[in-house]
């Protein structure tokens, strides 16, 4: 077996950490991974007899890289890419200018690329639960992405993955709100700190919860 070192790499005290491709010509296989190997092994070098052990180590290292990277990938996808309202964008339900309330902005992106903004999650859900009135001819299946603003970070998050606190003392632009958070633990904290009634997931929101 032979080693092909890929760029970029970093050498530390006689060892390098880099993406490597381990080629086994006889079996017509290419094994790729990230690992720490002796820096003396240049491109095309034959691997030492301890290769089976090293191969296992590389496999474990690769799995660890995937596990470490997964949470960050999930976080990036939660709001990728969030639309930003302009100064003239109005709420699709009440007509208020949305950009004035960045900590409450919510939005829906439809499969045809159009975006509808809202000044808070409640109006967004009113719109979603009555598409026949607000966007005739559209169906829930045509909603490609849902974005809300996390209460604590004030950053856009995936509205379908968010948790919402109902009945709290937190007031939005239109009054009492369904307050969105990025995870359930944050929602439970908000529930305790702000006298909320319950925590609900996206699919648990009903028209009764949207009453003023």
Helices and strands as residue ranges (DSSP letters): E 2-12, E 15-24, G 25-27, E 29-38, H 51-78, G 98-101, E 106-110, E 115-118, H 121-128, H 131-134, G 140-142, E 143-149, E 156-158, E 163-166, E 171-172, E 175-176, E 179-181, H 184-193, E 198-201, G 202-204, G 207-210
